[in-house]
Amino acid sequence: MKGIWKEFAEKLGVRLDMENRSYWVIDGGDVVIEGHGGVRSVGRSEISFVYGGGLLVISGSGLTIKNISGGFAVVGGEISGVAVTERRV
């Protein structure tokens, strides 16, 4: 499965030597996440992932997790914002 992600990253021109965490917003309709630590919450207007010592929070409308495999995920919908925040217990 990682081969598909590497091909996708190469087509987008993303550096593959960044092995930690990163994310990309593609045309306001998808967010590709690399290196997340799991799904924290899922809703139609907000999806969050454990992201290092914090959270990666995606907001918008009609959000869905289109694909998830290991530390990779693709979230689709109308994306209005992406933020990295401190984890809240």
Secondary structure, 3 states (H helix, E strand, C coil): CHHHHHHHHHHHCCCCCCCCCEEEEECCCEEEEECCCCEEEECCCEEEEEECCEEEEEEEEEEEEEEEECCEEEEEEEEEEEEEEECCC
